[in-house]
């Protein structure tokens, strides 16, 4: 039987040092986990990656060796051990220490065992004192990069920022969007409950406990898609109808694309663009699983203008590439991998400009991101509207996890009037 903590160690190593996405690393290593251990592996991976700054702060006060000089595997073992002691109440400190020492014996050298044992035993009685400065306090307590804390403090103030980053450290609910071509939310909830999965209907979706989705018959037969409540609003607010011609500028993995097709009752046409061949195949597979016939995937770059599409679309969805800072609770590594300054707003505006050209007069366009950064949201749509007097704003909203109990998300719907 594979040690669940060792699987977590390997997954975290891949995320930290090999650039792996947390969800993909977990998927890889959970294949070797016993079913009863999968929740432990998942909690350790997401929690240790998420709380890296806090954990390193504690290690830095207990270790005589500077963090930069601690070997990679031993550092992760220390983080995992302290994470269990600080945040996982059901695990006794003694178990966290002993299991970490076992890993150190395997992944370190002779001195590593005593080092890990000493640091973790000291951590058992350690009372953490957070820094006094607002930025440093938020960074250490909630484990967020300093630059991001500074930025949000200047934009939102202390109270809002603390509530926001606290919410990013909490687990996100599993939300399913029923495929309305086959089933209603109530029917889906009932079938899940009958299978022993606790589920309830919320805002037209189903919120439920975690389960093995890939091997679930309802999933394989196309009765639902995993999608956060906020992300579901994009298709709802754009509101394509049967017979519409719709363009999805950045479609993969096709969550919003397939939602639009369901709203259109599988009648009309949706051109789904993406720049990668493997993602085009993913769009095809998702549409096929859901029984959707009206999606035509195209290998196309949303930044590249196609004059053949000029003035042809009733609706256009621009779910543009973004920093992803709204989905940190699902992919905590995002906050470590994002740079303060990027070219994203330029890319986003280029895609939006092309999308506007594809609309018919009277057509509607929806711009969305999974970030809460104004530079990628209101600043982009505001500048676009200022430069294009033939468009008007119909709807705009930013979703925040601590206010809306959703992922961080932005939506702006615009109409072409002439």
Phi, psi and omega in degrees: 000134182281134179294120182299326179290329177290322175298317178298318179302313181295319180296315180296321178301315180297320180292315186286319190242347179245004176073020180286149172284143185300318182293324180286321177297317178298314180303320181297312188272338177293340177299333181264000185268144171294146183306322182287346182260352187297322180293324178294313179301313181299313181297318180294318182294304182297318183292316181292320177295317183294319188262026186304314183295316179298315181295318178292328177298316178292314179302318181299334180269347183249342184260137174280344177265132179295145185304321182297340182261356177280135181299155188301311183293319180294323177297316179295320178300317177297316179299314180298317180297313180292325177300315179299321183286327183272325193237351183242088188298333184283348180260119178298146179304321181299322179292319179299318180292309185297317180292326178292320178298320177300317179294320180297323179297327182273326187251002178236205176239187186306316182289338183297324183298310179294324179296310180297316180301316182294315181296315184289325177293326174292325180295333182299329180248019186272127174258112185286134174246117184279155178300159183277323182298143184302313182295312181295321179300310180296319182298314184282315184294318185254000176060065177230148178301144181303316184297325180287321175298315179299316182297311183289327175299318180291331182272319190247343187087169189291309186300312180298315182297317180297317179295321180296307185286334173296318180294329179291341179271359180263155183290143180272143179289154173274116184242129181247135174262116180294141174281100187291353171287342185235334191201154173265167178298318180296318179295319179295317178299316180298318182291323177294316179298323179292337176270006178087013179256117181296119185215150176212154181277134177215118176052044177080000179243181178237122176258130187213170174290160180291149177203172183283091189292314186301331181259012181275133184296320179298321179292311182300327182272006171079031181273348179202164174231141175283122181197131180295153181304317182296316179297329178293338182290336183302306180293321180300316184284324174295322171056058173291150182240169181306134178091350180294154167256120187236144175241129173253109190291331183218081200274318189301142007272014173086019176299311180284327178299311181291328176297317178298319179298322177295317178296329179277003180058033176061032180228128183122212180209136174234121173267120185249111184267144164202159186264356182243134182298319182293333177281330173299318178295324178296319177300314180299316182294318180294319178296318180295317180300324183273354180077029183262132186250347192263002181268128176244100179291142179226133174284098188208143178264121181300339178280346181262120184287137177242104186294341179291340182264359184302123176069024185256340192262139172283322181219146176226132175254126175245083174267085197280158172303140184210179181291340178073016184288359175272348185244031181299326181291342176264328180225080187297338180294344181303320184291340178269337187262352182268139177267158183292321182243127180222172177265011185304314181303326178294315178298315181299317180293322179298317178295317180297319179300316179293319179302320181297325180290334183280346183283144167287160170295131186091352179284166183234146184234137176238124178258129181217154174217163172254046176225164177249010184282122183298327180300332180261352186244261184300328179293323179288311182289325179296316178294322178298313181295324178295324182273349184230087183293347179275003176244146174232149178279129181258324185202143177209135178203139169251128179263135178239138184299325183279348178257313187258355183056041178226180167294161170290131188202151179229139178224135171220118179259133182229149181241138175271118184264338180201000000 
